[in-house]
């Protein structure tokens, strides 16, 4: 069975991506993590897990770079 995923962004490691998902109350079973070949990972989340409260902001407040 295939699910529709939304790309959230890049992380330094799989553990960082999982930590972000846990902070945003996402079930780890809804994640799709792709290895970027030694440059970290890309996180995608099953669209149905994101809800529809703010369809225009899928970053959940995450900003790229250092804050």
Secondary structure per residue as TSV (DSSP state, phi and psi in degrees):
chain	resnum	aa	ss	phi	psi
A	1	X	-	360.0	134.6
A	2	X	-	-105.3	142.7
A	3	X	-	-120.0	152.6
A	4	X	-	-84.7	124.5
A	5	X	E	-113.7	150.4
A	6	X	E	-114.4	127.5
A	7	X	E	-72.7	129.0
A	8	X	E	-95.1	-45.5
A	9	X	E	159.6	-173.5
A	10	X	E	-100.5	144.6
A	11	X	E	-132.9	158.2
A	12	X	S	-68.8	-31.6
A	13	X	S	-150.9	166.8
A	14	X	H	-63.4	-37.4
A	15	X	H	-63.4	-39.3
A	16	X	H	-62.5	-41.3
A	17	X	H	-64.9	-42.1
A	18	X	H	-66.5	-39.6
A	19	X	H	-61.0	-43.2
A	20	X	H	-60.8	-43.7
A	21	X	H	-62.7	-41.9
A	22	X	H	-64.7	-40.2
A	23	X	H	-63.7	-26.6
A	24	X	T	-100.8	17.6
A	25	X	T	55.5	41.4
A	26	X	-	-102.8	136.8
A	27	X	-	-69.8	132.4
A	28	X	G	-61.9	-20.5
A	29	X	G	-70.7	-16.6
A	30	X	G	-91.3	4.5
A	31	X	E	-95.1	149.3
A	32	X	E	-129.5	114.3
A	33	X	E	-113.5	124.4
A	34	X	E	-112.0	132.8
A	35	X	E	-74.8	133.9
A	36	X	-	-98.9	26.8
A	37	X	S	67.2	55.8
A	38	X	S	84.0	-3.3
A	39	X	S	-110.1	25.5
A	40	X	-	101.7	-158.2
A	41	X	E	-134.7	159.0
A	42	X	E	-112.0	130.6
A	43	X	E	-103.1	130.8
A	44	X	E	-124.0	147.0
A	45	X	E	-124.5	139.9
A	46	X	E	-56.5	126.3
A	47	X	H	-56.4	-38.4
A	48	X	H	-65.6	-21.6
A	49	X	H	-80.7	-17.8
A	50	X	H	-79.1	-22.4
A	51	X	-	77.0	-176.3
A	52	X	S	-130.1	30.7
A	53	X	S	-71.7	-36.1
A	54	X	-	-141.2	78.5
A	55	X	T	-63.8	-17.8
A	56	X	T	-87.7	-11.0
A	57	X	-	-125.1	89.1
A	58	X	T	-92.2	4.2
A	59	X	T	-87.6	-8.7
A	60	X	T	53.5	36.1
A	61	X	T	83.1	1.1
A	62	X	-	-73.7	131.7
A	63	X	-	-111.9	144.0
A	64	X	S	-72.1	153.5
A	65	X	S	83.5	-164.3
A	66	X	-	-95.3	140.6
A	67	X	-	-109.8	360.0
